[in-house]
Amino acid sequence: MSELLAKLANCIEFGKINKAAPYPPQLKGEDGADEITQQALETGIKAQQILTDGLMVGMEKVGVKFRENKVFVPQVLMSAKAMSTAMIHLKPYFLSGEVKQKGTFIIGTVEGDLHDIGKNLVSMMVEGNGWKVVDLGTDVKAEQFVAAIKENENAVVGLSALLTTTMVNMEKITKAVKEAVPGAKVAVGGAPVTDDFRKRIGADAYSADPQGLVEYLNATL
């Protein structure tokens, strides 16, 4: 059992999607996240354990490597793709309630900004760490964030921006969310964003990398 889950974590860490995938070279011809997740379910390993002891372990390792500049965006995207492939097998267990998610994270790139690579990376890392993700997309207005948090009680809101011209909209959105749902937690991130800016606009958390956000979310539980 533990050997299968260790193999799965390895597939996630190195981005091995399935047996046919040529990447990474050191795992060529071996089973990937797709096959190993299926095997784990067939041998009776619970979906919750596959998520916790397989997928989350692999995603945490790649998240820490990314923070330390040991891997870069393409590698993280391959890991995320491997995780998404594995998650397809686990989705029925989420829907049935057998697998419990930690909480809900709402994310969007703020009004006026169409950049989504950073947002997508964060979404994948957060989902891979056991959270339900509600991705509102790009160019998201304050009222859309407010509607989403009203639909998802106790969710944490994440605001992303890549441009200095659009990061100013984070303040308006943060205020709107907190007025609509007092006590709501708002996290901000993106290339031009700093912790000083986060304090100035009244948001609750800032991280320079996805793993830092995951650690903040886990600390809110």
Order of alpha helices (4+ residues) and beta strands (2+ residues): alpha-alpha-alpha-alpha-alpha-beta-alpha-beta-alpha-beta-alpha-alpha-beta-alpha-beta-alpha
